[in-house]
Amino acid sequence: MIIVLKNATPIEEITRISQELSEIWKVTVEKSIGTHKVVLGLIGDTSTIDKLQVQEFSPWIEQVLRVQQPFKRVSREFRHGEASEVVVPTPNGHVYFGEHHPIVVVAGPCSVENEAMIVETAKRVKAAGAKFLRGGAYKPRTSPYAFQGYGESALDLLAAAREATGLGIITELMDAADLPAVTRVADIIQIGARNMHNFSLLKKVGAQDKPVLLKRGMSATIEEWLMAAEYILASGNPNVIFCERGIRTFDSKYARNTLDLSVIPVLRSLTHLPIMIDPSHGTGRSEYVPSMAMAAIAAGTDALMIEVHPNPAKALSDGPQSLTPEKFDRLVQEMSVIGKVVDRWPTPAFDSLGERHLLLTTTTVKADKP
């Protein structure tokens, strides 16, 4: 159940309403401040609460509504139709994810392989306009014999890249035991597709305050995905970003997965939370990434995650879907055309094109040694 308050409701009245509703009906009251409205969400068993009785509780109450969706906090109804934003502090300043902000570009290799590679790749993607570096320290792999990542030592390398560039860091958490180490470095914690249904892990990341990037499970329905996010919000963390990374369908001959771009308008109608698209995992082939990235911008994504590796042929994981830094730079220029048309493109990384060109043409990346 949500209570929509009238404009200019005094803070004292909001506090009084919240406290008394909580005491009378034994529910948790969560306050959501939107652009135009203040909404109070009643969490708990509200089935016996009379809407008319609540309406008469205060003259400052404009409307009382029941949230019809099984996902309550995640539902767009919970914010009376308004979008929320996820604000992430980074060394280069605060970055805003949300439908009323410029598109955020996230880029980097699937796995952290060595310091030279990750630091220089970070410099290249930052020069192209990325705000976050993605890189796996812990890698879930289908085969137990495939490269599993370098673990905590790779987190130290991500920290070095963050120090060198000021980029925010996104990296995956697989095990709750690694949460302290990951939160020490990550600005956003990624929950991968294989762990979308790991409810105990979702509760753990919900109990800490770093934002969470929640990837869609390979065979997950949209409602299952939304309910997974509900676990995180219900545990206390409101800062969740959905990431579509392709789903498993009947045809896997030509692409790794089926990238579900229709999820953008669907999620936009169902949830107030930001949306990211990962065209690299979504297609599994680097030549398909530019088309899907630009299509995602046209469809209304809030962010993009693109894999970039200095030498994809020698990558320890996901080389076939990775762009070289040169191809990524060209893609960003192409994406900017679409982004400007929809009025969602950020300002350039540098005011001086000469400075940017100099960095792009003089950076050398070596990734032969682990």
N, C-alpha and C positions, 0 to 999 in steps of 0.2 A: 504494500500500500504506500502511496506517496501523497504528501500534502503540499500543495502549491500555495505559497504565501504571496500576498499582495506586494506590489512595489513599495519600497520605503518602509517595510516592516521594521520596527526598532529592534536592535540587537537584544535588548532586554526581553522583549516579547518572544523572540525566537528561542532564547535560552529557556524562558518559562515554559513555553509550549513543549519543547523537547524534554525537559525534566519531568513535567507532569504526565505527559503521554507515556514516558518510559516507566514511571512509577505505577500508573493506573493499569496499564495493559501488559506490563512485563515484557516490553519489546526493546530492541536496540534502535535508537533514532540516529540516523546519519544525515548530516547537512551537506547539501550540494549547492554551491553558489554558481549560477550561470550568468550569462551576459545580461539577461533581462529579469530572471526570476530566481528566488531562493526556494529550493525544494527540500522537504524533509522526507527521508525514506524510512519507513517502519519495517524493521527486519525481525522476523519471528512468526509466531502463529497469529495471523491477523484475521483468520476466518470468522471469529466471533465478534470482531469490532464493527460496530454500526457506523457506516459512513456519515449518516446524518448527525449522529451524536458527535462525531469528530468535527464536522462542519460548524457546529454550534459552539465548539470549544473556545474559539476566539474570533473576534470580528476581523482579524487580520488574515484569516484563512480564506483563500479565494476558491480553491477546488480540492476535492478529495477523490483520488482515483485508485483503483486496484491495478497492480501490474499483472497482466495476464500471462506473461511468459514464465517458463520454469526457471530461467536465468533472470534473477532479480536485479542485482547490482550492475550487471553487465548490460542490461536492457536499456535501450534508448528512452523508453518510457520513464526509467528511473530518474532521468535528468529532464523530464518534461520535453523531450524532443531535441534538446541541445547537445552538441558535441562536447566532449572533454578533450583535454590536451595532456600530453605527458612531457614534462619539462626535465631535461637532463643536464646537470652541470658538467662541463668539461673544462680542461685547461684553456681552451680557446673561447670560453663563454658558454652561456646556456643555449641548448638546442631544443627547439619546440617541435614535437610530433603532433599533428592534428589536422583536420580538414580545413582549418582557417589559417594555416601556416604554409610556408614554402616547402616543397618536397625535399626530404632529407635523403641524401645518397650515402649508402654504406658500402664499403668495398674492401677487398683483401683476399688473401688465399684461404682455401679450405682448411689447411693445417699450417701451424707455425713450424718451420723447418730449421731455421738457423737465424742468428741475430742479423746478419747482413741482409738476408732476404726480407725479413719482416720489417726492419727499419727503413730500408730503401723503398720497399713497396708502399709503406705508409707515406713516405714523402711524395711518391708519385701520385697516389690516389688523392692525397690532400691537395696537391698542385692542380689536379683536375677538378676539384670542387667537393670531394667527399668530406663529410663531417665526422664519420665514424670508421674505424678500422675493424673489420671482422677477421677472426683467426681462431682456429680450433687448437686448444691445448689438450683436450680430451675428445677423442673421436669415436663415436659409435659406428662400428662397421659390421656388415653382414657376415663377413668371414672372420673367424678368430685369428687368422694368420695375416690379415691385412694390417697396415700401419694404424696403430691406435692412438697416436699422438704422443708427445713428450711429457705430458702431464704438468706438474707444478713448475718444472724448469722452463716450460714454454710460456707459462704465465709471467715469469720474470722477463722474458723476451718481449712480450706484449707491453709490459710496463716500460721497458726501454724505448719501444716505439712510441708510446704515449708521451714519454718525457721528451723525445726528439721532435715530435710534431705537434703535440697538443691535441691530437685527435682523441675522441672518445673511443672506448674499447667495448666491443660486443664479443662475448665468447660463451661457449656452451657449458652448461652444468649437467653432468650425468648422474652424479651420486651426491646425496646429501652430506656425506663425509667431507666432500671437497668444497662445500659452500663457503667456509671461512677463507680459504685460499682464493677462490674465484672472486668473492666480493672485495677482497683486498685490491684487485686489479681492475675488474670489470666495472664499467659505468652502466651497462645493461647486461642482465643475465639472460642468456638464451636457453629456452627449453626446447629441445629438438623434437622432431616428428615422432621418434620412437618413444619419447617420454611424455607425450601429450596426455596419456592416460595414466601416468604414474602419479596417483592422487596424493600419496604421502610426500612426494617430492614437490608437488604443487603447493601443498600446505606449508612446506619449509620455506619456499621462496616467497610465499605470501606473508610469512611472519617476519620478513626482513624488508628494508625500505628501498633497495635498489630496484629500478624499473625492470620489468620482465618482458622479453620478446617470446611470445608463445607461437611456435610453429604448428601448423595443422598436421595432424596425423595422416599417414599415407592413405588410409581408407576411412578417415573420419568424416562423419556428416557435419554439416554446419552447426547443428544444435549440440552435438557432442563437443565440438570445439568451443562453442560459447559456454557450455557447462564446465569445461576444463578451466576457462578463464574465471568462472564464478568461484571455483575453489580458491583461486589466488586472491580475488577481491574479498571473499568471505573470511579469509585469514588475516585481512588487515591491509593488504597492499593494493591501492587503487590504480597503480601505474603499470598497465599492461598494454602491449602493442601486439596485434594479431599479425602473423606472417604466413601468407599463402606461399607454399613451396612446391606445389604440384601434388596431385593425387594419383593413386594407382587405378587405372581403368583397363579395359580389355585389350587395348592396342599399345604395346610397348616396343614395337619394331622400329619406329622412326624417331621416337623421343623417349627420354628416360621416364618422364611422368607426363600427366596431362595438367598443364597450368590452367587453373580455373579462374579466369579473369572475371567471370560473372559474379564471383564472390564479392567483388568490390561494391557494386550497388546493393547486393543482398545484405552484406554486413552494415552498410551505411544506413539501411532502413531498420536494422535490428539492434544495433549497439552504438553507444556513444564513443567507443574506444577507437584509437587510430589504427590504420591498416598499412601493412608493408607487403610488397610483392618481391619474391625471389625468383627471377626468371632463369637463374643459373641452374638451381636444382629442379626448377619447374620444367625445363626442357632437357637438361643434361648434355647439350651440345652448344658450343660457343657461338656457332654461326646463327643460331636461333635467338640468342639472348637479346641483340639489339631490337629486333622486331617486337618481342614481347615486352621489353622494357618501355618502349615508346607507346605501345598499346596500353600498358598499365597506367601510364601518365594520362593518356587520353580518357581512360575509364575512371580516373579519379583517385588513384593511390596517393597515400600520404608520404610514402617512403619506398625506396628500392634497395635491395641487397644484391650486389653483383660480385661474383668471384673474379679476382685478378691475381695473376701469378706471373713472375718475370720470365719463366720458362715452362709453360704448361706441359710440354712433352716430358719433363723430368719431375713434375709435381708428384709428391708422395700420396696425394689423394685428389680425386676429382679434376685431374688435368684436362680431360676433354671438354669440360664446361667452363673452363677459365679463360678469360681474356688476357692478352698481354697488356702491359701499361699503355702501349701506343694505341691499341684498339680501344681500350677503355677511355682514353683521352678523346678519341674521335667520337665514341658513343656519347660522352657527356655533351659534346658540342651539338650532336644530333638531337639529344634529349632536350636540350635547352630550347630548341625551336618549338617543340610541342609544349614544353613547360611554360614558355612565355605566352603562348596562345591561350592556355587555360589559366594564366595569371597565377602560377604556382611555382615559378622558378626562382631560386635564391640568387643573391648578388654574387658576382665572381669571387673566387678565392683571393685574387689579388686585384688591386686597382690598376696595376701596371701590367699590360700584356707582355711587355718585354721581360719583366722579372719572371713571369710565369713560364714563358717560352724558354728562358735560360735554364730554369730548373728542369723542365721536361727534356731538354736536349743534352744536358750535361750529366744527368743521373745515370749511373751504371749499376746494374744489379747482378749479383752472382749468387746462384743458388745450388751449386753442385755439391757442396759439403753439408752434411747434417750437423 
